[in-house]
């Protein structure tokens, strides 16, 4: 599968072959994408929500009144959940929300996410993502020539410092290195922008997984 390589100023920089096993999957599986996105979002939850249990509430533990003979219900401590100022029953506690997802499923989901962008015509390949000076206005003008308004840019092994500074003030544009490529960020942006170096890194990444 061939695709044109564009320069940051909108000019053409040749062609590049996209691996069919990564970018040429015909039948995109939404179930794989959903599982991987759920895994990512669950993993990044802090899980620090906490309520006070009965032994942590600052109220007396003395029995309210005698057990029988009052004509009312039998109660003990005022820390019980049914009383104002008491503890909350079955409330949230500190825990991890992370779930398990096999590595092979994650790798396959990433292939389907990349293929979905290629199939939808929402994949752009850049010669390089680098600037001489960190000028946001200049980068915004370049993005306008390329038709990019909502995009994820995978810049290569490392993100150029000037490009990162210029892009951080542009809304709906994310810039990540190769190591940051993930299913959730690919799907949440309309266009996926890859540099030549990023393509080489993606091919090497999946080659290592298959060799393992």
Steps between C-alpha positions, in 0.01 A plus 500: 500500500661825382435846640640843415752655735436869568730771622399729784451789255251295297736385223551139393796296618453174311319180588527235766372145531274422796515142633172327417505297821497824704315754284307277259253309719164503320260388773549731798390339825331755730501248786880498509515879496241524778685249719830682461353846565323368811829347619687828447243720673462261793876481546541876529230546766653602832263298717558731797130548582436425866221525760516469878410160633334447840829470683623830348200723575562741786188424709440317822468125490285489811164326474230762437247368751401176660426200281136446591209680658519828309240421233752588229735306281808345653817697428860498610764746383415836345769429242258277307413600143133580570586794728598850396875535542551126490705292260398415145412139429687322220667818375806525276842409635851546363560238231645441156260509205750331267381197305697237312534497122741266317790660313397332175153653525651844562732465200215385277278787618773750407524347152124534458511861620775587250318316221176684580675834443654380174168359380316824582759713317592667827870409487767755407871424464745786552861514393591632846344688791762764576517880510783750504327711765210431739245724324139395555363728228734349240408146598130584496541632146678179396222292653244705307679415173488132595134524607573396859262632765470200733803273490739273683862542385745214559828679448756218519734364769515848656288812456679803362512766773393791281216297347375393843502857634323634191232229504410510867291817460300366206170348617406143401857415400705244692868426438656176624819301441492145365484356850178693569301349212182347644149401394311761703690802366483369143122469518427824686650717222360529149831477314811294572826661388811282481852599402730272301691426819175415677405254225836327533455484876151349469623234257790415733269489800271240347793305356640461851162385633465238228857377557429465871 
